[in-house]
Amino acid sequence: MLGKKFLKRGKKLVLLATVLCLSVVFCASGAIAANKKTPRLYMGYIFTTHHTPLMVAAMKGEAFKESGAYFKEMVSKQKYELLSKDGKSLAVINLIVSKSGSETTTLFAQERLDLGLASSTAFMSGIDKGTKMKILCPLHVDGMSMVFPQGSTIQGWSDVKALIEKSNKPLKIGYHSPTSAPRIAFEGALHNVGYKISQNANDADADILLVDLKSTSNLIPALVSKQVDCWVGPAPHPVVAEHKHVGHIGLNSRELPPAGQWEDFPCCVMGASNKVIASNPEAVQGITDLLAFACKWANENKTETAKISGNWIGVPVKAVEKSTIVYTTTPTEKWLKGEGMFLNMLQSMNKLKGSLKTADLKAATPTLFDFTFIKKTQNES
C-alpha cells in the first residue's frame, strides 16, 4: 500500500517535471523567436581614436541611456544590442573592424555593412562610384599630422616648405589609404601650393613622391626602415610614434596653407546604407542619438575617454591623452565648407570620375548627405 503511494507520488513528480521542462522550452523558444525579429546590422569602424565615441558608447552601456538609446553588451567589442531608453530592442549591432575608410566603403558596396565610421573623403569616393550610402553626421574635427623620424627638427609649414624646395630628390610621403582624409588633406594642400606630386618612383621631376603603405600598422615600420621620409596619418598614430621615441610630429593639419583654412577641419563621419535608412530608421535614429551623446561625453571626460580608447585599440593611454581631437556630430557651416573643400580637392586631383566629377557642394548635397537623423537628435536634446 505504502509502495503504491510512493509510486503514484513519483509519477506525479515526473509529470510535474515534464510540464515544467516543456514550459521552459516553450518560453525559451518564444524568446528566441522574438529575438529573431530584431534587425541584425553590421557597423564598420577603424582602430583609431577618431572613432573613440563608438568605443565609449560600447563601454559605458546603460549609463548612456539618457541619450535616448544605449548598448547592451552581448560579446565584448564585437556584438551589442541597441536598446531605446525604455528598453525596446532596436537592433543587434555587429562591429566590424576595417583597415581603412577605403575598405569600409568597399564593404558598403558589397552590402556587407549597414552603418560605418570612416573619412568623409572615403564616403565621397564610394558614393561617386555608385555605392548607395549617405553621410549622416560628422564624428570629429582635426586629428591629422605629418610625422618625421625621431630627431627631426621640422616644425611647422615653413620648415616643411623649405625641406621640399631644398631637396634634390622628391620627398617621400607615406599614407595608409588612398581615400583617407590625411592623404587627401595634405596632398590637396601641397597640390594647391603648386608642387608636382607623383606616385611614380621613377619620376625624378616630382617634388613629392606619395607611397601607399596599405595600412596604419605599416606607418611606424616604414619610418624606422626609412622606406619613407615622413608620413601623414590619423590619431593616435602620430602621438604613438612620439611616445615610442621613433617619430616626431612636424606638421599638424591645422597648420597647412593657407593659414586658418584648416582649423577645425572635417575628417571622419558616420554613414549608413540607403537600404538601412529606409528599412530601419528607428535603429539609425538610435545610433545617431547615442553617438551624439558619446561625442559630448568624450569631450568632457578626456582622461576616462583616453583610457577607454587606449585599452580598446591597444595603444599607450598616455599617448592618447595628448590628443587634440574635438568630437562633434554637428554639421556646422564651417564643417560643410570643409566638406566642399574636400570635394573640390578630389575633383582637382582627378579622383572623382562618376556622379560627383563636376558637381559643386550644393548640387552634391542630396547625394552625399542625410542630416534628418542628427537634426532630430539635436531638436530633442
Rosetta blueprint (number, residue, H / E / L):
1 M L
2 L H
3 G H
4 K H
5 K H
6 F H
7 L H
8 K H
9 R H
10 G H
11 K H
12 K H
13 L H
14 V H
15 L H
16 L H
17 A H
18 T H
19 V H
20 L H
21 C H
22 L H
23 S H
24 V H
25 V H
26 F H
27 C H
28 A H
29 S H
30 G H
31 A H
32 I H
33 A H
34 A H
35 N H
36 K H
37 K L
38 T L
39 P L
40 R E
41 L E
42 Y E
43 M E
44 G E
45 Y E
46 I E
47 F L
48 T L
49 T H
50 H H
51 H H
52 T H
53 P H
54 L H
55 M H
56 V H
57 A H
58 A H
59 M H
60 K H
61 G H
62 E H
63 A H
64 F H
65 K H
66 E H
67 S H
68 G L
69 A E
70 Y E
71 F E
72 K E
73 E E
74 M E
75 V E
76 S L
77 K L
78 Q L
79 K E
80 Y E
81 E E
82 L E
83 L E
84 S E
85 K L
86 D L
87 G L
88 K L
89 S E
90 L E
91 A E
92 V E
93 I E
94 N E
95 L E
96 I E
97 V E
98 S E
99 K L
100 S L
101 G H
102 S H
103 E H
104 T H
105 T H
106 T H
107 L H
108 F H
109 A H
110 Q L
111 E L
112 R L
113 L L
114 D L
115 L E
116 G E
117 L E
118 A E
119 S E
120 S H
121 T H
122 A H
123 F H
124 M H
125 S H
126 G H
127 I H
128 D H
129 K L
130 G L
131 T L
132 K L
133 M E
134 K E
135 I E
136 L E
137 C E
138 P E
139 L L
140 H E
141 V E
142 D L
143 G L
144 M E
145 S E
146 M E
147 V E
148 F E
149 P E
150 Q L
151 G L
152 S L
153 T L
154 I L
155 Q L
156 G L
157 W H
158 S H
159 D H
160 V H
161 K H
162 A H
163 L H
164 I H
165 E H
166 K H
167 S L
168 N L
169 K L
170 P L
171 L E
172 K E
173 I E
174 G E
175 Y E
176 H L
177 S L
178 P L
179 T L
180 S L
181 A H
182 P H
183 R H
184 I H
185 A H
186 F H
187 E H
188 G H
189 A H
190 L H
191 H H
192 N H
193 V H
194 G L
195 Y L
196 K L
197 I E
198 S E
199 Q L
200 N L
201 A L
202 N L
203 D L
204 A L
205 D L
206 A L
207 D L
208 I E
209 L E
210 L E
211 V E
212 D E
213 L L
214 K L
215 S L
216 T H
217 S H
218 N H
219 L H
220 I H
221 P H
222 A H
223 L H
224 V H
225 S L
226 K L
227 Q L
228 V L
229 D L
230 C E
231 W E
232 V E
233 G E
234 P E
235 A L
236 P L
237 H H
238 P H
239 V H
240 V H
241 A H
242 E H
243 H H
244 K L
245 H L
246 V L
247 G E
248 H E
249 I E
250 G E
251 L E
252 N E
253 S H
254 R H
255 E H
256 L L
257 P L
258 P L
259 A L
260 G L
261 Q L
262 W L
263 E L
264 D L
265 F L
266 P E
267 C L
268 C E
269 V E
270 M E
271 G E
272 A E
273 S E
274 N H
275 K H
276 V H
277 I H
278 A H
279 S H
280 N L
281 P H
282 E H
283 A H
284 V H
285 Q H
286 G H
287 I H
288 T H
289 D H
290 L H
291 L H
292 A H
293 F H
294 A H
295 C H
296 K H
297 W H
298 A H
299 N H
300 E H
301 N L
302 K H
303 T H
304 E H
305 T H
306 A H
307 K H
308 I H
309 S H
310 G H
311 N H
312 W H
313 I H
314 G L
315 V L
316 P L
317 V H
318 K H
319 A H
320 V H
321 E L
322 K L
323 S L
324 T L
325 I L
326 V E
327 Y E
328 T L
329 T L
330 T L
331 P L
332 T L
333 E H
334 K H
335 W H
336 L H
337 K H
338 G H
339 E H
340 G H
341 M H
342 F H
343 L H
344 N H
345 M H
346 L H
347 Q H
348 S H
349 M L
350 N L
351 K L
352 L L
353 K L
354 G L
355 S L
356 L L
357 K L
358 T L
359 A L
360 D L
361 L H
362 K H
363 A H
364 A H
365 T H
366 P H
367 T H
368 L H
369 F E
370 D L
371 F L
372 T H
373 F H
374 I H
375 K H
376 K H
377 T H
378 Q H
379 N H
380 E H
381 S L
